Amino acid sequence: MKYLLKTILILTIGLSSMVASSEPKPNIIIYKGTPVHIVLNVNEEQRITFPDTSVVWFDIKPVTKENVTFQIAGKDIHLTATKGFKKARVVIGDESDPSNVYLLDIEASYKRGSSTRIVIKKGDDPFSVAKKDKVKPPETEIEAFTKNKSRSAGIITLNRYAAHQLYAPKRLRMKNSSIYKRNITRKYVGNLIRGGDKYFIKTEAAWKSGKLYITALSVTNKLNQPVTPDVRNIRGAWRSMMFRHNRLSEANTPFDSTTLFLVSAKPFKEAILSDPIIRH
C-alpha cells in the first residue's frame, strides 16, 4: 500500500511538472527608454507584463484604439488587434509612480508571428538619472537614517515620493526623512495653463527637500470632449513639470482628471507669480 501511494505521488509530481513546463518561456525585454516594437497577430491575444509596476494604465490614439481591444489586470495588459494597422505609439504608465513610463510602437499584421508572452523589465539608463538620485543601499539602519537626514532629494525622487503619498497604499509609501510636507491651502488656480478655460485646477499637496519644492495639483476637464494638456503650456518658473497622465476624457466621466506635479526652486506661490500674465 505504501509502495502504491509513493508511486501515485511520484506520478502526480511528474505530471504537475510537465504542465508547469508546458507554458512557453516568455520573451523578456529590458527597457532603457527606447520604444519597444511589438507586432500583434490579428484576432490573437497578446499578453504583456510590466513586473516593475503596481497597476498599469494605457494610453493610445483614438484612431488606433478603434482597431485594438485591451484589458488591464494589475501588471498585465492583454491586447487583441481586430484588424491590421501600421505602427502606432502607445504609452504605458504606472498608477503609483508617474515617472515610471514605457513607450511601445505596436502594429498589427495578418501574417502569423509569435504571440509568446512578453515581459518588459525596467533597465538602468546611466544617462537619464542624476547622480543625486542614484542612492546606494546603506549597510545599516543607523547609516540609512544619517544619510537620509543629510541628503536632499533630487527631482526624480521628489516626483516619485509625491506620487506615492497620493496614490500608493499606506504600507507601500516611500519613506524619506529629507522630504517634508508643507501646509498649503487647497484652492483653485487660474491661468496656470494657457487655454485654461478648459480646466479646473486646484492645489492638493506640497513637499520640500533642500532647496526644491514640489506641488501636486488636480487638473479636471471642463469640456464635453477629450482634451490633452501639454506641459509646454504651463506658466511659471518650474524645474520639472509632469502629468500623471495627460489624456483627459470629457467632463463628468471617470477619467476626466489627472494630477500635475510641479517642481520649483521657490514656493509654489512665488514660482507661479514669476509669470507676468498670472502676476497681473
N, C-alpha and C positions, 0 to 999 in steps of 0.2 A: 504493500500500500504506500509506504514511504517512497519507494522507488518510483511508483506511478505518479505521485504528487510532484516529485522532483523533476520527472520528465515533462509533465504538463507545464511546470513553472519555467523550465528552460525554453520550451516551445513558445510560451506566451511572451517571454522577454525577447526571443528572436524575432517573432512576428512584429512586436512593437518597434524594434529597431529598424526593421525593413520599412514599416510605414513612415517612421520619422525621417529615414534617409531618402524616401521616395520624392520628397519635395525638392525641386531643383535648387541648386545653390544660387543665391541672389547675385545680381550684378552690383558690386559695391563701387561707388564713385566718391572720390574725395573732392569736396567743393572748396575752391580757393578764390571765388569771385567771378571766374569765367562762366558765362551761361552754359548750362548743360543741355546738349542737343538730344531730344528724345523723339523717336518715330513711333507713333501709335498704329496698331493694326485696326482697320475699320471694323466696328462691331465686336471688338475683343477687349476685355477689361485689362487695364494695366495698373498694377499696384506699385506705388512709390512711397517709400518710408523715409522719414526725416528723424533719425534717432536722437538728434541733439536739440529737439524742440519739446514743448509740453503739448500744446494743441496748435495745429497749423491753420492758417487762413489762406485763401486762394483768390487771386485777382487776375482776371483775363478780359481782353477786349470783347465788347458785346458781339462783334461780327464773328469772332472765333467761338464764343460761348454758345452760339446757335448750333454749332457742329459738334459740341462735346457735352457729355453728361458727366457729372462728377459727384463723388460722395466723400466726405471727410470723416475719418474715425480716429480721433486722437492724433497720433504721429503719422498716420497714413492718409494718403489721398488716392482714391480709385478713379481713374479716368477711362472713359469709353468714347471713342470717336464714332459719330453716327454717319459721317461721310468724309471723304478725303479733303484735306486743305493744306495750304502752303505754310511754311514756318511762321510761327507767331510767338511773341514774347509773353511769358507768364511769370507772375511774381508770387512766390510762396513766402509767408511770414510766420513768425512765432507769436501767438497771442500774449505770452507773458514777457516777451523781450522784443521791442520794436527794432532793435539793431540787428537782430538775427533774421536776415532776409536771404532768400535764394532766388536766382534768376534761371528760368528754363526757357529753351526755344523748342517748342513742340510742333510737330506736323503729323498728318495722318495719311496713310497710304493703303491702297488696296492690295499691294504686294505683301505677302505674308512674311513678316520678320519675327524676331524673338519677342516674346511677351513675358520673359522672365522677370520676376520681381526686381525692382531697382531700389537700392538703399543708398541714400546720399548723405554722407557724413561731412561734418564741418572740418576743414583743414586749416592749418595756420598759414596765413599770408604775412610774411615778415615785413612787407612794405605798407601794410594797411593799419598797423597798430603802433601807437606812440609808445615810447619806452616807458612812460609813467603808467601805462595800462598793462604792461607785462608784469604781472605780480607772481613772484616765485613763492610757492607754498612754504610757510615758515615751519621750522622744525618743532617748535613747542608752542603751547598756548600763550605763555608769557611773551615770547618773541612776537607772536601774532598781534597781541594787544599793543605792544610797544611800537611795532611798525605801523599799525593802523592809526595809532594816535598821532604819529608824526608825519604820515604821508597824506598828501592831498589827492583826491580822486581826479582822474582825467575826464575828458568829455565822454568817452565811450562808457566808462564806469558809471558816471553820473546818469546817463541815459538808461542804462540797464537797471540801476538802482531805483530810479523813479518809476520805471515800468513795473518792476517787481512790487513796489509798495502799492501800486494802484490795482494790479491785476493778479498777482500770484497769490496762492493760498498762504495764510499766515506762516505756516510751518516751513514754507519754501522760500520765504522772502530773504533777500540778501541782507547781510549784516556788515556794516562798515562804520566804525566809530569816528571816522574822519568826516562823515556826512551828517549834517544837522538839519532837522526840519525847521522851516521858518513859518511863523504865524502870518498868514495873509488873509485879507477879506475876500471872500468869493464874490466877485462882481462881474458884470458884463463889460466887455472891452469893445469899443467901436473903432473902425478904420484900421485895425491891425492888418487885415488882408485887403489888398486892392480888389475892388469889386465886392467889398464887404457887405453889401446889401443882400448877398446870397446866404450869409451865415449868422447864427447866434454864437458868439464867442464869450466864454466865461472862464476866469481863473479858478483852478481847482485846488492846487497844492504847490508848495515850493520847498526847495532844499538848498543848502550851501555847503561847499567844501573848499577850504583855502580861499582863493580869490575868485572862484567860479560860483555862479548861481544857476539853478535850473528851475523853470516854472512849467507846470503842466496846465494846459487849458483845454476845455472841451470845445469842439467845433461841430455845430449842428447845421445841417442843410435846411434852409427855409423854403426852397423852391419845390414845385411839384414835378421835378425832373432830376435825374442824377447830376452831380457836379464832381469835379476833380480839383480840389485846392492844390495850388503849386507853391512850394516854399520860396520860389523866386519872387512871389508877390507879397511877401511878408515885410512889413515896415518895422524899423527899429535897428538897434545895434546888437547883433547876435553872433556868438561864436559857433553855434550849431543850431539847426532847425530840422526837426524830424516829426513827421506824422506817424501815428501808429499804423494807419493805412489811409490812403488818400483818395479812395473812390467812395463817395457817399451816395446812397440811394435817395430816392425822392423823400420829401418831408413826411414825418409821421409813419415811417416804416422801420423795421428792426435795425437796419444798417445805415441810418441817416446821420450818424455822428461818429466822430473819431476823437483822438487825443493828440494835441500838438505839444511837443516838448521843445522848449527854448532854453538854450544855454547862453549866458552872458557874463561879462566881466563886471557888471553893475547890477544892483537890484532891479527887478522887473520894471518898476515904475520909471526909474531913471533911464533904463535901456530903451523903453518904448518912447519916451519923451524926446529921445535924441533925433527922432524923425520930425522935420518941420511941419508936415501935414497934420500929424497927430498932436503936436505941441500947440498948434493954433486951431 
